[in-house]
Amino acid sequence: MSDGDSVGTVYLVGSGPGDPDLLTVKAAELIEAADVVLHDKLPGPEILGQIPEGKREDVGKRAGGEWTPQEYTNRRLVELAREGKSVVRLKGGDPFVFGRGGEEAEHLAEAGVPFEVVPGVTSAIAGPAVAGIPVTHRDHASSVSFVTGHEDPTKEESAVDWDALAATGGTIVVLMGVGKLPAYTAELRDAGLGGDTPVALVERATWPGMRVATGTLDTIVDARDEAGIEPPAITVIGDVAATRDRVLAFLQNGDGQGDGHGDRGGDDA
């Protein structure tokens, strides 16, 4: 606690994909010591449940649902720090991977507020991994591209070059892309990516109730609808998605050592 005469520090903290066991030691220590925790919707429910209600504020956003304007969050971070408080800005995954952490860091710097970035395990890698999908593989993918499926709606046109992604090969991981799945799978097919390219959707990866749906570029929209996959979810496009069946067969036969999560009735990240 501060006496209010000095400016507090803001910590831009990544909470990882949601499993509290995947929270970094530093993140856990900062959350414990913080005066206030401003959190998104994506930190796992078990992580949020461990933070006393009196010191956490929900500033999250959901596609098509309730949301907190980014301008409010920026302003609140500065206000709390200038009250001398230690503030954790808790985000899902890593704060600098499609988490708007870069924008908040710039705002804090302009306001003269001390801040520190605490990286987290990004769901772009952890989500596929817990579903049995490596984003790179010596036989299948020597590169991986991370793409947002939910760009700034004020942009006049998309900054994502689907033609280039299709030509590059390797693995394409789309975050926040469940709703626009029909649009970008069609773009990739039009760009020449084969309709038989394996695709997986991982919903709420590492959370209780994690679910996975698999298919191909041609069939994944129907697979999504049949399984009822909803945000938050990761889309994995590429040959690596086909390794899931072989990996899970090994683990479920008792030959391997799983992490205790496996398939919990669904998918996401």
N, C-alpha and C positions, 0 to 999 in steps of 0.2 A: 504493500500500500504506500501511496505517496502522500505527502502533506499538502499537495496541490500547488506548491510553489515552483515545481519544475515540470517539464513536459515528459509524459510517459512514453513508452516505446510500443510500437505496433509490430506484431509478429504475423507475417503472412505465412500461414502454416498449411501444409498439405496433410490431409488425414489418411491418405491412401485409399484403396478401393472400398473400404467399409468394414472389413473384419478388424476388430480392435487389436488382434494379435499382430496385424500388419501396420499398426501405428508406430512411428519411430519413437525411440526412447526420448529424444529431445522434444518431440511434439507432445508426448504425454506429460512431460515435466512442465512445459510451458502452459498447457491447459490447466494443470493442477494449480500453478502459481498465479494465473491470470486473475485480474479483477473483473474483466468482462470478456466473454467469448461471443463474437459475432459470427454466426455460422450459416452456411448454405444448406440446401436440402440434401446434398449428396453425401456428407459424412454419414457413415452407417448408423442405424438406430441404436445399436449397442454402445457406440461411442458417444452419441448425444445423450443417451440415457445415463451416462456416468457423470455428466456435468450438472451441477445443481441448477435448478430452474432460475434461481435468483441471480445467477451471473451469466446466463446465456440469452442472446437475442437472435431471433430468426430473421435473417435478411435474404432469404433464399428466393429462387425463381424456379418456376416450372412452366414448360411449354403449354400454352393454353390454359394455365391456371393462375393462382395467385402469384404475385411477384412484388419485389421491392425495387424501386428505381435505383440504378447504380449511383446516381447523383446523391441519393439519400445515404447510401452506404459510405461513399467517399466522405461526405460531410460528417457522418457519425464517427468515423474513425478519427478524424482530426479533432472533433469535439471532445471525445473521451480521452485522447492522448493529452490534450491541453488541460484537462482536469487532473492530470498527473497519474492517470491510470495505466496499468499494464494491460494491453489489449491483444487478444489473439483473434485474428481473422481466419477462421477455420473453413477450409475448402475441401471438397472431395478430390481425391487423386493428388496431383501436384498443382500448386498454385499458378505455375507459369505454363501449364498445358491446357489451353482453352478454358482457363479458369478466371480470366480477367485480372489476374494478379499483377500483370504488367501495367495495366491501367491504374490500379490502386497504388502501386509503387511509385509511378510517375506523379500521381496526385499528392501522395505523402511527401515526396521530395520537394515538390513545388511549395507545399505548405510549411516546409522546414520541420517536419515531424520525423524523429528517429524511427527507423524500421529495420527489420531483419527478415530475410526470406528463409523459410525452413522447408526444404523440398520434401515431397511425399512420393510414395509409390504410385505412379500413374495407372489409372484403370485401363489405359490404352494397351498396356503390356500385361498387367496383372489379370484383367478380365479374361482375355483369351487364355492366359496360362492356366487359371484354375478350371477352365472348361476343357483343358487338355489340348490346347492349340498353341504351338510356338509361333510367334510372329515372324521369326526367321528360322531357316532350316537349310542345312548345307545342300540338300537335294532339291529343295523346292523354292526357296526365296532367299536371295542375297541382299535384299533391300526391303525396307518397310516405310510406308508413307502414312502419316497421321493427318486426318482431314476432319474438319468440323462439318457436321450435317445441319448446323443451325447458325448461319452467318448473321451478321448485323442486318436487320430488316431494312435499314435506311440505305443500304447499298443499292445503286442503280442496277448492277449486275453482279453475278457471282464471281468471286476471285479464285474459285476452284477450277482448275483446268483438267476436266475429266478425260479429255483426249490424251493429254500428256501422261496422266496416271495410267491409263490403259496401255499406252505405248511403253511405259517404264517397266512394267511387270513387277514381280515381287508381291509383297503383301500390302493391301490397302486396309487401314483401320479407320472406320468412321465413328466419331463420337457424336452423340446427340442426334442420331440420324434415323430413328425409327419411323417418324412421321413422313419423312421425305424419301423413304426407301424406294418406292416405285419410280420416283423421278431420277435418282442417280443410278439405279441399276439400269434403267433405260438408256441413260447417257453413256454408261460404260459399254453397253451392247452396241449402241450406235457408233462408238469409237473403235469398235473392233474386238472387244473382249468377248470371248466365247460364252455362249449361253450356258454351257456345261461347267463353267468355272465354279468351284465350291465356295459356298458362303455360309457363315454361321452368325447367329444373333445371340448375344449373351446378356441376359437381363439381370440386374442386381447382383453382379458378380461378387462373391464372397459374403453376401448378405444372407440372412435366413430367407428362404424362398427363392433362391437363385434358380433361374431357368435358362435353357438353351434350345434354340431351334436351328436346324440345319437344312440346307438345300443347295440349289445352284442359282446362278444369276437369273435363270428363267423361272425358278420355282420358289425363291425365297419369300416373295411377297405373300403368296398363298400359305407358305409355311408359317410366316409371321401371324397371319390372320387366324389360321387354324389353332395355333398355340396360344393366341391372345397375348403376344409379347408387347409390353408397354415400356415407355421410358421409366427410368434411365437404362439404356442398353447400348452395347458396343456392337458394331457390325464388322466382321472380319471377312475380307474378300481375297481369295487366292488359294493356291494349291495346299497351303498349310492347313486350311480349314478341314481338309479331308483326313488329316492325321488324327483327328479327335477320336474317331471310332476305334482305331487301333490302340491308342493310348488308354482309353477308358476300358476296353476289353481286357487289357493287361491288368489294370488296377482292380477292376471288379471281379476278376478271377482269383484275387487274393495273392497275385504274384508280386505286386508292387506295394509300396508304402504310400498311401494317399495322405492328404493333409487334413482329412476329417470333414471336408466340405462336399466334394464331389458334386453330383446333381442333387439339388434339394427341391425338386419339383418344378424347376423352371430355369430361366436364364436372364442375365443382364450384367451391367458393369457400371 
